[in-house]
Amino acid sequence: MTSLSQSDRSPSISEPIGGRAVFSEFALAPELVHLNHGSFGALPRSVAAEQERWRALIERDATSFFTFELPDLLRQAAVGVAGRFGGRGEDWVFCENATSAVNGVLASLRLDPGDEIVTTSHAYGAVLKAMRASASRRGAAVVAAGLPSHLRGDDEVVDVVAAALGPRTKLLIVDHITSATAAILPVLRLADLAHKLGIPILLDGAHAPGQLALDVPSLGVDWYTGNAHKWLFAPRGCGLLWTHPLRQPETLPAILSHGTEAGYTAAFDWIGTRDVTPWLCFESGTKAHDAFGGAGLMARNRLMAAAGAKILAESLGAHASAPLEMRAAMAALSLGDAPSDPGSALKLRQVLAREYGVVVPVHIFAGKLWLRISAQIYNEIDDYRRCAEALRAAGRSVGIWL
């Protein structure tokens, strides 16, 4: 792996092996630079093999598997989640993704006309749309606390959110790590703030498992959802929901089925026939994460993302969305004012991938053109240098000057 220069390091740590040395552990196209782990993850070959083992076992006798074996297997897997992230097995349920879990909480929430759901202007777009639809059906409203696009620190976030909470607030939903801006929000302080006002809080931790060390019950929230298929190497479709024991009687999935009247875990464990193999591979994903370094991997990725962001900032005059202490294994950087044609961002992204072999998200947020990079075990520092060079060239070809 290409070494990081001392000027790229903050802080200095011992790095487990990575880069091209482990690339063969994944099915990733070797001719591409993969800088978008945050959106869809990447499945290690060992986990893919375990998923195929489960699929083959199910196909031998699907009727017996779903009827007699799956209920206990899901609860055993949930105990494994609790061992990783805290709480009890009965506090954890599986779903396809964090957005699905949020929809379940929203559907379970009692809202009256005039009530409010508060979130931030950095909320994930799909979740924000779900909030608005859920509130609109019941005559309620969504209030998005207007955080600046470039955050200066935790105090600023807490102050802005506090100003948005009021007597009609029935739920606060905030990201643990924001999607558009890749910023870690001060969730402990936000949970304390909400509870002092008697407001329940849901944390959207879609990006957190495998990127941050987690003890979910200690965060002091009412609900926590995350994806194990982004940073924890589980197959896609391995979403998680933790619900505080006091909130479990009122919490049901958005899709109701045979388990609806049997309580929290039964309702989520069975909403109809679906692919359950991602959940049964949760343990396999965690083993892969640990084999790649576990806590050391998370520290390495954080350092790599910081070094990559520094390279892009210095090369392109880009500006990171948040200070180093508010970032982990991703970094979002504003590249300048948004182009007049909104489709230019998608076109730039396509040119980067198809003509320059660099897979990285480019999007428009808060009137600016943004780039979001990820750092994972298979990345090395030259990937970010190649990204900077490709951005300049691709930008010229689509009329965006960087």
Contacts in CASP RR format, 6 or more apart in sequence:
PFRMAT RR
TARGET T0000
AUTHOR 0000-0000-0000
METHOD contacts of the structure
MODEL  1
MTSLSQSDRSPSISEPIGGRAVFSEFALAPELVHLNHGSFGALPRSVAAE
QERWRALIERDATSFFTFELPDLLRQAAVGVAGRFGGRGEDWVFCENATS
AVNGVLASLRLDPGDEIVTTSHAYGAVLKAMRASASRRGAAVVAAGLPSH
LRGDDEVVDVVAAALGPRTKLLIVDHITSATAAILPVLRLADLAHKLGIP
ILLDGAHAPGQLALDVPSLGVDWYTGNAHKWLFAPRGCGLLWTHPLRQPE
TLPAILSHGTEAGYTAAFDWIGTRDVTPWLCFESGTKAHDAFGGAGLMAR
NRLMAAAGAKILAESLGAHASAPLEMRAAMAALSLGDAPSDPGSALKLRQ
VLAREYGVVVPVHIFAGKLWLRISAQIYNEIDDYRRCAEALRAAGRSVGI
WL
1 15 0 8 1.000
1 17 0 8 1.000
1 18 0 8 1.000
1 19 0 8 1.000
1 20 0 8 1.000
1 21 0 8 1.000
1 380 0 8 1.000
1 381 0 8 1.000
2 380 0 8 1.000
2 381 0 8 1.000
2 382 0 8 1.000
3 381 0 8 1.000
4 303 0 8 1.000
4 304 0 8 1.000
4 307 0 8 1.000
4 381 0 8 1.000
6 12 0 8 1.000
8 306 0 8 1.000
8 307 0 8 1.000
8 308 0 8 1.000
8 310 0 8 1.000
8 311 0 8 1.000
8 381 0 8 1.000
9 303 0 8 1.000
9 307 0 8 1.000
10 303 0 8 1.000
10 306 0 8 1.000
10 324 0 8 1.000
11 303 0 8 1.000
13 296 0 8 1.000
13 299 0 8 1.000
13 300 0 8 1.000
13 303 0 8 1.000
15 300 0 8 1.000
15 303 0 8 1.000
16 292 0 8 1.000
16 293 0 8 1.000
16 296 0 8 1.000
16 297 0 8 1.000
16 300 0 8 1.000
16 377 0 8 1.000
18 300 0 8 1.000
18 377 0 8 1.000
18 378 0 8 1.000
18 379 0 8 1.000
18 380 0 8 1.000
19 377 0 8 1.000
19 378 0 8 1.000
19 379 0 8 1.000
19 380 0 8 1.000
20 378 0 8 1.000
20 380 0 8 1.000
22 292 0 8 1.000
22 377 0 8 1.000
22 378 0 8 1.000
23 30 0 8 1.000
23 378 0 8 1.000
25 44 0 8 1.000
25 45 0 8 1.000
25 46 0 8 1.000
25 378 0 8 1.000
26 42 0 8 1.000
26 43 0 8 1.000
26 44 0 8 1.000
26 45 0 8 1.000
26 378 0 8 1.000
27 43 0 8 1.000
27 45 0 8 1.000
27 48 0 8 1.000
28 34 0 8 1.000
28 42 0 8 1.000
28 378 0 8 1.000
31 357 0 8 1.000
32 353 0 8 1.000
32 357 0 8 1.000
32 358 0 8 1.000
32 359 0 8 1.000
33 357 0 8 1.000
33 358 0 8 1.000
33 359 0 8 1.000
33 360 0 8 1.000
33 383 0 8 1.000
33 386 0 8 1.000
33 387 0 8 1.000
33 390 0 8 1.000
34 42 0 8 1.000
34 359 0 8 1.000
34 376 0 8 1.000
34 378 0 8 1.000
34 379 0 8 1.000
34 383 0 8 1.000
35 358 0 8 1.000
35 359 0 8 1.000
35 360 0 8 1.000
35 373 0 8 1.000
35 374 0 8 1.000
35 379 0 8 1.000
35 383 0 8 1.000
35 384 0 8 1.000
35 387 0 8 1.000
36 359 0 8 1.000
36 360 0 8 1.000
36 361 0 8 1.000
36 372 0 8 1.000
36 374 0 8 1.000
37 230 0 8 1.000
37 231 0 8 1.000
37 329 0 8 1.000
37 374 0 8 1.000
37 375 0 8 1.000
37 376 0 8 1.000
38 207 0 8 1.000
38 230 0 8 1.000
38 231 0 8 1.000
38 330 0 8 1.000
38 374 0 8 1.000
39 230 0 8 1.000
39 361 0 8 1.000
40 229 0 8 1.000
40 230 0 8 1.000
40 236 0 8 1.000
41 229 0 8 1.000
41 230 0 8 1.000
41 231 0 8 1.000
41 233 0 8 1.000
41 236 0 8 1.000
41 376 0 8 1.000
42 233 0 8 1.000
42 376 0 8 1.000
42 378 0 8 1.000
43 51 0 8 1.000
43 233 0 8 1.000
43 235 0 8 1.000
43 236 0 8 1.000
44 233 0 8 1.000
44 285 0 8 1.000
44 288 0 8 1.000
46 284 0 8 1.000
46 287 0 8 1.000
46 288 0 8 1.000
47 233 0 8 1.000
47 234 0 8 1.000
47 235 0 8 1.000
47 281 0 8 1.000
47 284 0 8 1.000
47 285 0 8 1.000
47 288 0 8 1.000
48 235 0 8 1.000
50 281 0 8 1.000
50 284 0 8 1.000
51 235 0 8 1.000
51 277 0 8 1.000
51 278 0 8 1.000
51 281 0 8 1.000
51 284 0 8 1.000
54 277 0 8 1.000
54 280 0 8 1.000
54 281 0 8 1.000
55 277 0 8 1.000
57 65 0 8 1.000
58 65 0 8 1.000
58 66 0 8 1.000
58 277 0 8 1.000
66 273 0 8 1.000
70 276 0 8 1.000
71 269 0 8 1.000
71 270 0 8 1.000
73 280 0 8 1.000
74 94 0 8 1.000
74 269 0 8 1.000
74 276 0 8 1.000
74 279 0 8 1.000
74 280 0 8 1.000
75 89 0 8 1.000
75 90 0 8 1.000
75 265 0 8 1.000
75 269 0 8 1.000
77 94 0 8 1.000
77 279 0 8 1.000
77 280 0 8 1.000
77 282 0 8 1.000
77 283 0 8 1.000
78 89 0 8 1.000
78 90 0 8 1.000
78 92 0 8 1.000
78 93 0 8 1.000
78 94 0 8 1.000
78 265 0 8 1.000
79 89 0 8 1.000
80 89 0 8 1.000
80 282 0 8 1.000
80 283 0 8 1.000
81 89 0 8 1.000
81 92 0 8 1.000
81 240 0 8 1.000
81 282 0 8 1.000
82 88 0 8 1.000
82 89 0 8 1.000
82 91 0 8 1.000
82 92 0 8 1.000
84 214 0 8 1.000
84 286 0 8 1.000
85 92 0 8 1.000
85 209 0 8 1.000
85 214 0 8 1.000
85 215 0 8 1.000
85 216 0 8 1.000
85 240 0 8 1.000
85 242 0 8 1.000
86 214 0 8 1.000
86 215 0 8 1.000
86 216 0 8 1.000
86 217 0 8 1.000
87 216 0 8 1.000
87 217 0 8 1.000
87 242 0 8 1.000
90 264 0 8 1.000
90 265 0 8 1.000
91 217 0 8 1.000
91 242 0 8 1.000
91 243 0 8 1.000
91 244 0 8 1.000
91 245 0 8 1.000
91 248 0 8 1.000
92 240 0 8 1.000
92 241 0 8 1.000
92 242 0 8 1.000
93 240 0 8 1.000
93 241 0 8 1.000
93 243 0 8 1.000
93 264 0 8 1.000
93 265 0 8 1.000
93 268 0 8 1.000
93 269 0 8 1.000
94 238 0 8 1.000
94 239 0 8 1.000
94 240 0 8 1.000
94 241 0 8 1.000
94 268 0 8 1.000
94 269 0 8 1.000
94 276 0 8 1.000
94 279 0 8 1.000
94 282 0 8 1.000
95 101 0 8 1.000
95 225 0 8 1.000
95 239 0 8 1.000
95 240 0 8 1.000
95 241 0 8 1.000
95 253 0 8 1.000
95 268 0 8 1.000
96 237 0 8 1.000
96 239 0 8 1.000
96 274 0 8 1.000
97 206 0 8 1.000
97 227 0 8 1.000
97 229 0 8 1.000
97 237 0 8 1.000
97 239 0 8 1.000
98 127 0 8 1.000
98 204 0 8 1.000
98 205 0 8 1.000
98 206 0 8 1.000
98 225 0 8 1.000
98 226 0 8 1.000
98 227 0 8 1.000
98 239 0 8 1.000
98 240 0 8 1.000
99 124 0 8 1.000
99 126 0 8 1.000
99 127 0 8 1.000
99 130 0 8 1.000
99 206 0 8 1.000
100 239 0 8 1.000
100 253 0 8 1.000
100 254 0 8 1.000
101 223 0 8 1.000
101 225 0 8 1.000
101 226 0 8 1.000
101 239 0 8 1.000
101 240 0 8 1.000
101 241 0 8 1.000
102 127 0 8 1.000
102 130 0 8 1.000
102 173 0 8 1.000
102 202 0 8 1.000
102 204 0 8 1.000
102 225 0 8 1.000
103 130 0 8 1.000
103 134 0 8 1.000
103 254 0 8 1.000
104 251 0 8 1.000
104 252 0 8 1.000
104 253 0 8 1.000
104 254 0 8 1.000
105 171 0 8 1.000
105 202 0 8 1.000
105 223 0 8 1.000
105 225 0 8 1.000
105 241 0 8 1.000
105 251 0 8 1.000
106 117 0 8 1.000
106 130 0 8 1.000
106 131 0 8 1.000
106 134 0 8 1.000
106 254 0 8 1.000
107 134 0 8 1.000
107 252 0 8 1.000
107 253 0 8 1.000
107 254 0 8 1.000
108 250 0 8 1.000
108 251 0 8 1.000
108 252 0 8 1.000
109 117 0 8 1.000
109 134 0 8 1.000
109 170 0 8 1.000
109 171 0 8 1.000
110 170 0 8 1.000
111 117 0 8 1.000
111 134 0 8 1.000
111 135 0 8 1.000
111 138 0 8 1.000
111 139 0 8 1.000
111 140 0 8 1.000
111 170 0 8 1.000
112 138 0 8 1.000
112 139 0 8 1.000
112 140 0 8 1.000
113 138 0 8 1.000
113 139 0 8 1.000
113 140 0 8 1.000
114 139 0 8 1.000
114 140 0 8 1.000
114 141 0 8 1.000
114 168 0 8 1.000
115 135 0 8 1.000
115 138 0 8 1.000
115 139 0 8 1.000
115 140 0 8 1.000
115 141 0 8 1.000
115 168 0 8 1.000
115 169 0 8 1.000
115 170 0 8 1.000
116 135 0 8 1.000
116 140 0 8 1.000
116 141 0 8 1.000
116 142 0 8 1.000
116 143 0 8 1.000
116 166 0 8 1.000
116 168 0 8 1.000
116 169 0 8 1.000
116 170 0 8 1.000
117 131 0 8 1.000
117 134 0 8 1.000
117 135 0 8 1.000
117 140 0 8 1.000
117 141 0 8 1.000
117 142 0 8 1.000
117 143 0 8 1.000
117 169 0 8 1.000
117 170 0 8 1.000
117 171 0 8 1.000
117 172 0 8 1.000
117 173 0 8 1.000
118 142 0 8 1.000
118 143 0 8 1.000
118 144 0 8 1.000
118 145 0 8 1.000
118 161 0 8 1.000
118 164 0 8 1.000
118 165 0 8 1.000
118 166 0 8 1.000
118 169 0 8 1.000
118 171 0 8 1.000
118 172 0 8 1.000
118 173 0 8 1.000
118 199 0 8 1.000
119 127 0 8 1.000
119 128 0 8 1.000
119 131 0 8 1.000
119 142 0 8 1.000
119 143 0 8 1.000
119 144 0 8 1.000
119 145 0 8 1.000
119 172 0 8 1.000
119 173 0 8 1.000
119 174 0 8 1.000
120 144 0 8 1.000
120 145 0 8 1.000
120 146 0 8 1.000
120 147 0 8 1.000
120 157 0 8 1.000
120 160 0 8 1.000
120 161 0 8 1.000
120 174 0 8 1.000
120 175 0 8 1.000
120 178 0 8 1.000
120 185 0 8 1.000
121 144 0 8 1.000
121 145 0 8 1.000
121 146 0 8 1.000
121 147 0 8 1.000
121 366 0 8 1.000
122 147 0 8 1.000
122 175 0 8 1.000
122 178 0 8 1.000
122 179 0 8 1.000
122 180 0 8 1.000
122 181 0 8 1.000
122 183 0 8 1.000
122 185 0 8 1.000
123 131 0 8 1.000
123 144 0 8 1.000
123 173 0 8 1.000
123 174 0 8 1.000
123 175 0 8 1.000
123 178 0 8 1.000
123 204 0 8 1.000
124 175 0 8 1.000
124 178 0 8 1.000
124 179 0 8 1.000
124 180 0 8 1.000
124 204 0 8 1.000
124 206 0 8 1.000
125 179 0 8 1.000
127 173 0 8 1.000
127 204 0 8 1.000
128 142 0 8 1.000
128 144 0 8 1.000
131 142 0 8 1.000
131 173 0 8 1.000
132 142 0 8 1.000
134 140 0 8 1.000
135 141 0 8 1.000
135 142 0 8 1.000
140 170 0 8 1.000
143 164 0 8 1.000
143 169 0 8 1.000
144 164 0 8 1.000
145 160 0 8 1.000
145 161 0 8 1.000
145 163 0 8 1.000
145 164 0 8 1.000
146 160 0 8 1.000
146 164 0 8 1.000
147 156 0 8 1.000
147 157 0 8 1.000
147 160 0 8 1.000
148 156 0 8 1.000
149 181 0 8 1.000
149 321 0 8 1.000
149 334 0 8 1.000
149 365 0 8 1.000
149 366 0 8 1.000
149 367 0 8 1.000
149 368 0 8 1.000
150 319 0 8 1.000
150 320 0 8 1.000
150 321 0 8 1.000
150 322 0 8 1.000
150 334 0 8 1.000
151 157 0 8 1.000
151 181 0 8 1.000
151 183 0 8 1.000
151 321 0 8 1.000
151 322 0 8 1.000
151 323 0 8 1.000
151 326 0 8 1.000
152 323 0 8 1.000
153 322 0 8 1.000
153 323 0 8 1.000
153 326 0 8 1.000
154 185 0 8 1.000
154 186 0 8 1.000
154 189 0 8 1.000
154 326 0 8 1.000
157 185 0 8 1.000
157 186 0 8 1.000
157 190 0 8 1.000
158 186 0 8 1.000
158 189 0 8 1.000
158 190 0 8 1.000
158 193 0 8 1.000
161 172 0 8 1.000
161 174 0 8 1.000
161 190 0 8 1.000
161 193 0 8 1.000
162 193 0 8 1.000
165 172 0 8 1.000
165 193 0 8 1.000
165 194 0 8 1.000
165 197 0 8 1.000
165 199 0 8 1.000
166 197 0 8 1.000
169 197 0 8 1.000
169 199 0 8 1.000
170 199 0 8 1.000
170 200 0 8 1.000
171 199 0 8 1.000
171 200 0 8 1.000
171 201 0 8 1.000
171 202 0 8 1.000
172 190 0 8 1.000
172 194 0 8 1.000
172 199 0 8 1.000
172 200 0 8 1.000
172 201 0 8 1.000
172 202 0 8 1.000
173 201 0 8 1.000
173 202 0 8 1.000
173 203 0 8 1.000
173 204 0 8 1.000
174 185 0 8 1.000
174 187 0 8 1.000
174 190 0 8 1.000
174 201 0 8 1.000
174 202 0 8 1.000
174 203 0 8 1.000
174 204 0 8 1.000
175 185 0 8 1.000
175 203 0 8 1.000
175 204 0 8 1.000
175 205 0 8 1.000
175 206 0 8 1.000
175 207 0 8 1.000
176 184 0 8 1.000
176 185 0 8 1.000
176 187 0 8 1.000
176 203 0 8 1.000
176 204 0 8 1.000
176 205 0 8 1.000
176 206 0 8 1.000
176 207 0 8 1.000
176 208 0 8 1.000
176 212 0 8 1.000
177 183 0 8 1.000
177 184 0 8 1.000
177 185 0 8 1.000
177 205 0 8 1.000
177 206 0 8 1.000
177 207 0 8 1.000
177 208 0 8 1.000
177 211 0 8 1.000
177 212 0 8 1.000
177 328 0 8 1.000
177 330 0 8 1.000
178 185 0 8 1.000
179 206 0 8 1.000
179 207 0 8 1.000
180 332 0 8 1.000
180 363 0 8 1.000
180 365 0 8 1.000
180 370 0 8 1.000
180 372 0 8 1.000
181 321 0 8 1.000
181 322 0 8 1.000
181 332 0 8 1.000
181 365 0 8 1.000
181 370 0 8 1.000
182 321 0 8 1.000
182 322 0 8 1.000
182 327 0 8 1.000
182 328 0 8 1.000
182 330 0 8 1.000
182 331 0 8 1.000
182 332 0 8 1.000
182 372 0 8 1.000
183 321 0 8 1.000
183 322 0 8 1.000
183 326 0 8 1.000
183 327 0 8 1.000
183 332 0 8 1.000
184 212 0 8 1.000
184 322 0 8 1.000
184 326 0 8 1.000
184 327 0 8 1.000
184 328 0 8 1.000
185 326 0 8 1.000
187 203 0 8 1.000
187 219 0 8 1.000
187 221 0 8 1.000
188 219 0 8 1.000
188 220 0 8 1.000
190 201 0 8 1.000
191 201 0 8 1.000
191 203 0 8 1.000
191 219 0 8 1.000
191 220 0 8 1.000
191 221 0 8 1.000
192 220 0 8 1.000
194 200 0 8 1.000
194 201 0 8 1.000
195 201 0 8 1.000
195 220 0 8 1.000
200 222 0 8 1.000
200 223 0 8 1.000
200 247 0 8 1.000
201 220 0 8 1.000
201 221 0 8 1.000
201 222 0 8 1.000
201 223 0 8 1.000
202 221 0 8 1.000
202 222 0 8 1.000
202 223 0 8 1.000
202 224 0 8 1.000
202 225 0 8 1.000
203 219 0 8 1.000
203 221 0 8 1.000
203 223 0 8 1.000
203 224 0 8 1.000
203 225 0 8 1.000
204 225 0 8 1.000
204 226 0 8 1.000
205 224 0 8 1.000
205 225 0 8 1.000
205 226 0 8 1.000
205 227 0 8 1.000
206 225 0 8 1.000
206 226 0 8 1.000
206 227 0 8 1.000
206 230 0 8 1.000
207 226 0 8 1.000
207 227 0 8 1.000
207 230 0 8 1.000
207 231 0 8 1.000
207 330 0 8 1.000
208 214 0 8 1.000
208 226 0 8 1.000
208 231 0 8 1.000
209 226 0 8 1.000
209 227 0 8 1.000
209 228 0 8 1.000
209 230 0 8 1.000
209 231 0 8 1.000
209 232 0 8 1.000
209 240 0 8 1.000
210 230 0 8 1.000
210 231 0 8 1.000
210 232 0 8 1.000
210 289 0 8 1.000
210 298 0 8 1.000
211 230 0 8 1.000
211 231 0 8 1.000
211 298 0 8 1.000
211 301 0 8 1.000
211 328 0 8 1.000
211 329 0 8 1.000
211 330 0 8 1.000
212 298 0 8 1.000
212 328 0 8 1.000
213 295 0 8 1.000
213 298 0 8 1.000
216 224 0 8 1.000
216 242 0 8 1.000
217 242 0 8 1.000
217 244 0 8 1.000
220 244 0 8 1.000
221 244 0 8 1.000
222 243 0 8 1.000
222 244 0 8 1.000
222 246 0 8 1.000
222 247 0 8 1.000
223 241 0 8 1.000
223 242 0 8 1.000
223 243 0 8 1.000
223 244 0 8 1.000
223 247 0 8 1.000
223 251 0 8 1.000
224 241 0 8 1.000
224 242 0 8 1.000
225 239 0 8 1.000
225 240 0 8 1.000
225 241 0 8 1.000
225 242 0 8 1.000
226 239 0 8 1.000
226 240 0 8 1.000
226 241 0 8 1.000
227 237 0 8 1.000
227 238 0 8 1.000
227 239 0 8 1.000
227 240 0 8 1.000
228 234 0 8 1.000
228 238 0 8 1.000
228 239 0 8 1.000
228 240 0 8 1.000
228 278 0 8 1.000
228 282 0 8 1.000
228 285 0 8 1.000
228 286 0 8 1.000
229 235 0 8 1.000
229 236 0 8 1.000
229 237 0 8 1.000
229 238 0 8 1.000
229 239 0 8 1.000
229 278 0 8 1.000
231 289 0 8 1.000
231 329 0 8 1.000
231 376 0 8 1.000
232 238 0 8 1.000
232 282 0 8 1.000
232 285 0 8 1.000
232 286 0 8 1.000
232 289 0 8 1.000
233 285 0 8 1.000
233 286 0 8 1.000
233 288 0 8 1.000
233 289 0 8 1.000
233 292 0 8 1.000
234 278 0 8 1.000
234 281 0 8 1.000
234 282 0 8 1.000
234 284 0 8 1.000
234 285 0 8 1.000
234 286 0 8 1.000
235 277 0 8 1.000
235 278 0 8 1.000
235 281 0 8 1.000
236 278 0 8 1.000
237 275 0 8 1.000
237 278 0 8 1.000
238 278 0 8 1.000
238 279 0 8 1.000
238 281 0 8 1.000
238 282 0 8 1.000
239 278 0 8 1.000
239 279 0 8 1.000
241 268 0 8 1.000
243 251 0 8 1.000
243 264 0 8 1.000
248 263 0 8 1.000
248 264 0 8 1.000
249 263 0 8 1.000
249 264 0 8 1.000
251 264 0 8 1.000
252 260 0 8 1.000
252 263 0 8 1.000
252 264 0 8 1.000
252 267 0 8 1.000
252 268 0 8 1.000
253 267 0 8 1.000
253 268 0 8 1.000
253 271 0 8 1.000
255 271 0 8 1.000
255 272 0 8 1.000
256 267 0 8 1.000
256 271 0 8 1.000
257 267 0 8 1.000
257 270 0 8 1.000
257 271 0 8 1.000
257 272 0 8 1.000
258 270 0 8 1.000
258 272 0 8 1.000
259 266 0 8 1.000
259 267 0 8 1.000
259 269 0 8 1.000
259 270 0 8 1.000
260 267 0 8 1.000
289 297 0 8 1.000
292 377 0 8 1.000
293 300 0 8 1.000
297 377 0 8 1.000
298 328 0 8 1.000
298 329 0 8 1.000
300 375 0 8 1.000
300 377 0 8 1.000
301 328 0 8 1.000
301 329 0 8 1.000
301 375 0 8 1.000
301 376 0 8 1.000
301 377 0 8 1.000
302 327 0 8 1.000
302 328 0 8 1.000
302 329 0 8 1.000
302 375 0 8 1.000
303 375 0 8 1.000
304 329 0 8 1.000
304 375 0 8 1.000
304 379 0 8 1.000
304 381 0 8 1.000
305 327 0 8 1.000
305 328 0 8 1.000
305 329 0 8 1.000
305 330 0 8 1.000
305 331 0 8 1.000
305 373 0 8 1.000
305 374 0 8 1.000
305 375 0 8 1.000
306 324 0 8 1.000
306 327 0 8 1.000
306 331 0 8 1.000
307 381 0 8 1.000
307 384 0 8 1.000
308 331 0 8 1.000
308 373 0 8 1.000
308 375 0 8 1.000
308 381 0 8 1.000
308 384 0 8 1.000
309 320 0 8 1.000
309 327 0 8 1.000
309 331 0 8 1.000
309 333 0 8 1.000
309 373 0 8 1.000
309 384 0 8 1.000
311 381 0 8 1.000
311 384 0 8 1.000
311 385 0 8 1.000
311 388 0 8 1.000
312 318 0 8 1.000
312 333 0 8 1.000
312 371 0 8 1.000
312 373 0 8 1.000
312 384 0 8 1.000
312 387 0 8 1.000
312 388 0 8 1.000
312 391 0 8 1.000
313 319 0 8 1.000
313 320 0 8 1.000
313 333 0 8 1.000
315 385 0 8 1.000
315 388 0 8 1.000
315 389 0 8 1.000
315 392 0 8 1.000
316 333 0 8 1.000
316 335 0 8 1.000
316 388 0 8 1.000
316 391 0 8 1.000
316 392 0 8 1.000
316 402 0 8 1.000
318 333 0 8 1.000
318 334 0 8 1.000
318 335 0 8 1.000
318 336 0 8 1.000
318 371 0 8 1.000
319 333 0 8 1.000
319 334 0 8 1.000
320 327 0 8 1.000
320 331 0 8 1.000
320 332 0 8 1.000
320 333 0 8 1.000
321 331 0 8 1.000
321 332 0 8 1.000
321 333 0 8 1.000
321 334 0 8 1.000
321 370 0 8 1.000
329 374 0 8 1.000
329 375 0 8 1.000
329 376 0 8 1.000
330 372 0 8 1.000
330 373 0 8 1.000
330 374 0 8 1.000
330 375 0 8 1.000
331 372 0 8 1.000
331 373 0 8 1.000
332 370 0 8 1.000
332 371 0 8 1.000
332 372 0 8 1.000
332 373 0 8 1.000
333 370 0 8 1.000
333 371 0 8 1.000
333 372 0 8 1.000
333 373 0 8 1.000
334 368 0 8 1.000
334 369 0 8 1.000
334 370 0 8 1.000
335 368 0 8 1.000
335 369 0 8 1.000
335 370 0 8 1.000
335 371 0 8 1.000
335 391 0 8 1.000
335 402 0 8 1.000
336 368 0 8 1.000
336 369 0 8 1.000
337 367 0 8 1.000
337 368 0 8 1.000
337 369 0 8 1.000
338 345 0 8 1.000
338 364 0 8 1.000
338 367 0 8 1.000
338 368 0 8 1.000
338 369 0 8 1.000
339 345 0 8 1.000
339 364 0 8 1.000
339 369 0 8 1.000
339 399 0 8 1.000
339 400 0 8 1.000
342 364 0 8 1.000
344 398 0 8 1.000
344 399 0 8 1.000
344 400 0 8 1.000
345 362 0 8 1.000
345 363 0 8 1.000
345 364 0 8 1.000
345 369 0 8 1.000
346 362 0 8 1.000
347 398 0 8 1.000
348 362 0 8 1.000
348 394 0 8 1.000
348 395 0 8 1.000
348 398 0 8 1.000
348 400 0 8 1.000
349 360 0 8 1.000
349 361 0 8 1.000
349 362 0 8 1.000
351 394 0 8 1.000
351 395 0 8 1.000
351 397 0 8 1.000
351 398 0 8 1.000
352 358 0 8 1.000
352 359 0 8 1.000
352 360 0 8 1.000
352 362 0 8 1.000
352 390 0 8 1.000
352 391 0 8 1.000
352 394 0 8 1.000
353 359 0 8 1.000
355 394 0 8 1.000
355 397 0 8 1.000
356 390 0 8 1.000
356 393 0 8 1.000
356 394 0 8 1.000
357 390 0 8 1.000
358 386 0 8 1.000
358 387 0 8 1.000
358 390 0 8 1.000
358 391 0 8 1.000
360 371 0 8 1.000
360 372 0 8 1.000
360 373 0 8 1.000
360 387 0 8 1.000
361 371 0 8 1.000
361 372 0 8 1.000
362 369 0 8 1.000
362 370 0 8 1.000
362 371 0 8 1.000
363 369 0 8 1.000
363 370 0 8 1.000
363 372 0 8 1.000
364 370 0 8 1.000
369 400 0 8 1.000
371 391 0 8 1.000
373 384 0 8 1.000
373 387 0 8 1.000
391 402 0 8 1.000
392 402 0 8 1.000
395 401 0 8 1.000
395 402 0 8 1.000
END
